[in-house]
């Protein structure tokens, strides 16, 4: 199910499209003038292709077939080796706290959504958009500005009180991702202990590119108490960490 809304109010122009995919809701918010139907069609086709290839809920997806050993990586969609290579890189960068394997099963979905959103944003840029945001289930990639001289404003939900906004991140051309218990409970596992990570309630990471930002948020959540020092040393990124008791701490450069 999808719908497109074209806003015709005075500047800045705005086209908003909402797409249901991957078990969540994606919004495409374009702040440039012009017709955007072709670009939006390309983005939605891309998102559904990613879902068809990587969904662990679809029995016919490439990932599900790989899990059942019904096909090899060489026979899979070319997106599969590309994503697995990225997963290996993220695992190396995070000391193994990010992993594409859970309970011995291949499952790269911890990277896929952020990567798909970042690529969707790139598609919009290739179609001529200089100012837009793509949001998938609260993970956001922005480009440019929402209006001349304005910054994007992205709310960070309180993981323990979902109707409350904990803080607001502002910036131009930023990516923001959150990993935590608010949406799916204790679903993130520490790959080293193979036990659910339970020391934190959420980790929000801010950077430039959503693929890495999303993976860093997942890895930091799995780290537990060691997350904030690791995030503080991460070049070009800032973060907000919420403990399981609700205490919030941020890296030194985060503007809230």
C-alpha positions in Angstrom: 0.0 0.0 0.0 1.3 3.4 -0.9 0.2 7.0 -1.3 1.8 10.2 -2.6 1.0 13.7 -1.3 2.1 16.8 -3.3 2.2 19.9 -1.2 1.5 23.0 -3.3 1.9 25.6 -0.5 4.4 28.4 -0.9 8.2 27.8 -0.8 9.7 25.5 -0.1 8.0 23.0 -2.4 7.4 19.6 -1.0 6.5 16.2 -2.3 5.9 13.4 0.3 5.4 9.7 -0.5 4.7 7.0 2.0 5.5 3.4 1.2 4.8 0.2 3.2 7.6 -2.2 2.8 9.9 -4.6 4.9 7.3 -4.7 7.6 7.6 -1.0 8.3 6.7 2.4 6.9 9.1 4.4 4.6 8.6 8.1 3.9 10.2 10.0 1.1 10.2 13.8 1.7 11.5 15.8 -1.3 12.0 19.6 -0.8 12.8 20.5 -4.4 10.5 21.8 -7.1 9.5 19.6 -10.0 7.7 16.4 -10.9 9.0 13.5 -8.8 6.8 10.6 -9.9 9.6 8.8 -11.8 12.1 9.2 -9.0 9.7 8.0 -6.4 8.8 5.0 -8.6 12.5 4.1 -8.8 12.9 4.4 -5.0 9.9 2.3 -4.2 10.9 -0.4 -6.8 14.3 -0.5 -5.1 12.9 -0.9 -1.6 10.7 -3.8 -2.8 13.6 -5.4 -4.6 15.6 -5.3 -1.4 12.7 -6.8 0.6 12.3 -9.6 -2.0 16.0 -10.5 -1.8 16.7 -10.1 2.0 13.5 -10.6 3.9 13.8 -13.4 6.5 10.0 -13.6 6.6 9.6 -14.5 3.0 10.2 -18.1 2.2 11.1 -17.3 -1.4 13.7 -14.6 -0.6 17.4 -15.2 -1.5 18.4 -15.0 2.2 15.7 -17.6 3.2 16.8 -19.9 0.4 20.5 -19.5 1.4 19.5 -20.3 5.0 17.9 -23.5 3.8 21.0 -24.2 1.6 18.8 -24.3 -1.5 21.1 -21.9 -3.3 24.7 -20.6 -3.1 25.8 -17.0 -2.8 27.1 -17.3 -6.4 23.6 -18.0 -7.6 22.0 -15.3 -5.5 21.0 -11.8 -6.5 24.2 -9.7 -7.0 23.0 -7.6 -4.1 23.7 -10.5 -1.7 27.5 -10.6 -2.0 27.6 -6.8 -1.9 25.8 -6.8 1.4 27.8 -9.6 2.9 31.0 -7.8 2.0 29.7 -4.7 3.8 28.7 -6.9 6.8 32.3 -8.3 7.0 33.7 -4.8 6.9 31.3 -3.7 9.7 32.2 -6.7 11.8 35.9 -5.8 11.5 35.3 -2.1 12.4 33.2 -3.0 15.5 35.4 -5.8 16.9 32.7 -8.3 16.0 29.9 -6.6 17.9 28.1 -6.2 14.6 27.4 -9.6 12.9 25.5 -11.0 10.0 25.1 -14.3 11.8 22.6 -14.9 14.6 22.2 -18.3 16.2 24.4 -19.7 13.4 22.0 -18.5 10.7 22.9 -16.0 8.0 20.9 -12.8 8.7 22.3 -9.5 7.4 19.1 -7.6 8.1 20.9 -5.5 10.8 22.7 -3.7 7.9 20.1 -4.0 5.1 17.5 -1.4 6.1 20.1 1.4 6.6 21.9 0.5 3.4 18.6 0.4 1.5 17.6 3.8 2.7 21.0 5.3 1.9 20.8 3.9 -1.6 17.3 5.2 -1.9 18.6 8.6 -1.1 21.3 8.3 -3.7 18.7 7.4 -6.3 16.8 10.6 -5.5 20.0 12.6 -5.9 20.7 10.8 -9.2 17.2 12.0 -10.3 18.1 15.6 -9.5 17.0 16.1 -5.9 19.3 18.3 -3.8 17.1 18.4 -0.6 15.3 15.4 0.7 14.9 12.9 3.6 14.2 9.2 3.5 12.9 7.7 6.7 12.4 4.0 7.2 11.1 3.0 10.6 12.8 5.9 12.3 16.2 5.5 10.6 16.8 8.6 8.5 19.1 9.7 5.7 18.9 13.4 4.8 20.5 15.5 2.0 20.7 19.2 1.8 18.2 21.3 3.8 14.4 21.2 4.4 14.2 24.9 3.5 16.8 27.5 2.7 19.0 28.2 5.7 17.2 25.6 7.8 18.4 22.3 9.4 16.6 19.0 9.5 15.2 18.3 12.9 14.9 14.6 13.8 13.3 13.5 17.1 14.8 10.8 19.3 12.1 8.8 21.0 12.5 7.9 24.7 12.8 4.0 24.5 11.1 3.6 27.9 8.3 6.1 27.2 7.5 5.9 23.5 5.1 8.9 23.5 7.9 11.1 24.7 10.6 12.7 22.6 13.9 12.5 24.5 15.8 15.0 22.3 16.0 16.5 18.8 19.0 16.2 16.5 19.5 19.0 14.0 21.8 19.2 11.0 22.2 19.3 7.2 23.0 16.2 5.3 23.0 13.9 8.3 22.0 10.3 8.9 20.4 9.2 12.2 19.8 5.6 13.4 18.5 4.2 16.7 18.9 0.6 18.0 17.0 -0.4 21.1 14.1 -2.0 22.8 11.3 0.4 21.9 10.0 -1.4 18.8 11.0 -5.0 19.1 12.0 -5.6 22.7 15.3 -7.3 23.5 16.1 -8.5 20.0 19.8 -7.5 19.8 22.3 -10.3 20.7 25.9 -9.8 21.8 27.7 -11.9 19.2 30.5 -12.7 21.7 28.2 -14.1 24.4 25.3 -15.1 22.2 23.0 -13.7 24.9 20.5 -10.8 24.5 22.1 -7.4 25.2 20.3 -5.9 28.2 22.4 -3.1 29.7 21.0 -0.4 27.4 17.6 0.8 26.3 18.7 2.5 23.1 21.6 3.9 21.2 21.2 6.7 18.6 24.1 7.4 16.3 24.4 10.5 14.1 26.8 10.6 11.1 26.9 11.2 7.4 26.0 7.8 5.8 23.2 5.6 7.2 24.7 2.3 6.3 27.5 2.7 8.8 25.5 4.8 11.2 22.9 2.0 11.5 25.5 -0.7 12.0 27.4 1.3 14.6 24.1 1.8 16.6 23.5 -1.9 16.6 27.1 -2.7 17.5 27.1 -0.1 20.3 23.9 -1.5 21.8 25.5 -5.0 21.9 28.5 -3.5 23.7 26.5 -2.4 26.6 28.5 -0.4 29.2 31.4 -0.1 26.7 29.3 1.7 24.1 29.9 5.3 25.0 33.7 5.3 25.1 33.8 3.4 21.8 31.4 5.9 20.2 33.3 8.8 21.6 36.4 7.6 19.8 34.5 7.0 16.5 35.6 9.7 14.0 32.8 11.8 12.4 30.0 10.4 14.5 28.1 11.4 17.6 25.7 9.4 19.8 23.1 9.4 22.5 23.0 6.4 24.8 20.1 5.5 27.1 20.7 2.9 29.9 18.1 0.3 30.8 17.3 2.5 33.9 16.6 5.5 31.7 19.8 7.5 32.2 20.9 9.4 29.1 24.5 10.2 28.2 25.9 11.6 24.9 29.2 12.0 23.2 30.9 15.3 23.7 30.1 16.7 20.2 26.5 16.0 20.0 24.3 19.1 19.5 20.9 18.5 21.1 
